[in-house]
Amino acid sequence: MHEAESNSTCPRCGQAFHCGVSDVQPCWCMQVALDAATLAALSAQCQGCLCGECLALLQAQRPDDRA
């Protein structure tokens, strides 16, 4: 994901969340595994970090289910 402010709004769903990219500890999003096609699509469609709920939903979907 991209660098973002610590208090962010998810560009996918509009939910407010804490982006930990600038925190001392690694951000929780670094534990989310997404395939290369999903990452490329997100980079093209969204600017900034996604919330945990959106990342979890994307991670749970099969690649052919994603839109």
N, C-alpha and C positions, 0 to 999 in steps of 0.2 A: 504494500500500500504506500501511498504518498505521505510526505511529512504533513502534519496537520496540527492545529491548535489543540491544547489539552481538553477544552470544552468544545466539542464539535457537534455538528448536525449531520446525520447520515444522508448522503446524497441519493440513496436508493429509496428510503422510507420516510425520511424527515425527522426521525427520532433523535433527541439529544443524547449524547453519551460522552464518556471520558476517553479521549485518545491518549494512549500512553507512550507514543513514539518519542516524546521528549523526557520521559521519566528516567530515573536512574536505572531501574530494573527494565529488562526487555518487555515490550508491550505484549499483552495477552494475545494480540492478533498473530504474533509470530508462531503460535501453537496451532493455527488453523491451516490445514493443508488443502490447497485448491489446485486443480490441474491447470496446465499451461493455457488451454483454450479459454477456461473461465477467467483466468487472470488477464488475458489479452482482451477479452470482451469487457471486463470491468474497467480496464484502463481506457478503453475507447468510449465507454458510456458514462463513467463517473469520474469526478475530480475529488480527491480527498479520500479519507478512510471511511469504511463502512462500519456500522454498529455490530456488536456481537451477535444479535439476533439474525441480521441479514447474512453475516458470514456463516453462521451455523446452518441456516437454511440452504445456502449455496453449497456448503460442504456436504450436506446430507443428500442432495440431489445427484442423480446419475448424470453424466455429461450430456446424454441425448435428451434429458428432461429440461435442461436449462434454457431460459429465454431472456 
